[in-house]
Amino acid sequence: MVEAFGQNARDRRAVGLAGVAALHVLVVYALVTGLGKDLVKVIQQKVEVAVISEPPPPPPPPPKIEKVVKETAPPPPQQQPAYVPPPVVAPTSQSVNTIQATSEVKAPSAPAVPQATAAPAPVGPISTAGNCSKFGGLEYPRKALGEDISGIVTLVYKTNAEGKLSEIISSKFSSGIPMSFRSQFLQAAKQSLQGNHCKADTTFEQELSFKLESE
């Protein structure tokens, strides 16, 4: 728009200059013909009018006002609150009979080892009656027979795996057998037991009666 306005102004100026040149020609003509004074006034008026009528140049465009945007500083980073560990609660003491729960994983218990069964308590001696299939013969001690000594010998003994006499555990003699004859009666009783055949690995108690025929 400013360029168009300037072009019009130049055109008008050119027209004015052409007019001024024509006026000069007329002035020269008037001077020659005697019309100089009046023509000079008319020319001066036209020149003044032409110069005055020229429009003033348009005002310069207003300067562009750039909007300045102020950069705002970023907000300061928020500080995280300091970590405060939770208070440690001291475990309260409990009685011995109270079961305390723990978070520890219990190790698997070892397999139970089979305990050896205790051997049954030894059973007291049993009678040979019904437990022996055979009894040995009883031989009377000769010296005791000559002295008319008689009595009862009670023996406690054990048998082996074959049911035979293994050992004599204890012996008792009745009051009719003097001390000096007891070894003879014990030997005779032992020989009789060696002929027995009884239950294996068992303890027996047996009475052996030594009596004279006259009794």
Order of alpha helices (4+ residues) and beta strands (2+ residues): alpha-alpha-beta-beta-alpha-beta-beta-alpha-beta-beta
